[in-house]
Amino acid sequence: MAATIGIGILAKEGVRNAGVKMRGDINASLAWATDKKFKYCPSECFATLFLMACELTNISVEDSEFLRGVDNTECDKLSRGQSPGDLGYPAHATREIRRGGTLARLVELRDPLQELTQEEQWANMHSEMLAGIKATLALQD
């Protein structure tokens, strides 16, 4: 989910045709982001959303760096309620995802624990994700 949000924020800021480096403490996420290959899992919808956003904006993960969990302290603190300001980041270097905004809607689009068992459910979800990405990024058909 963090990778998807990161690409979404970059794209919303107008970044296009760019390569990025991803850092994290989960090898599976790093692998699917760089290789664009993933197995079915509860986060498959976020992986699909990530791939769609990358395709529509031509942003790609060109490199990744694995961080041991004990060394990934800033991200852990952010995911546990500390603000970027608490960690010394200046306000101009941070972005807020506002409830009800288009980027927040993409995050809320799918509960990763809800199984999609019918083809129609997948088709509807795919259409909603595509429309949501285009609205979030102000992309035209």
Secondary structure, DSSP 8 states (H G I E B T S, - for coil): -HHHHHHHHHHHTT--SEEEEEEES-HHHHHHHHH----S-TTHHHHHHHHHHHHHHTEEEEEEEE--GGG-HHHHHHTTT--TGGGT--GGG-----TTSHHHHHHHS--TTS---SHHHHHHHHHHHHHHHHHHTT---
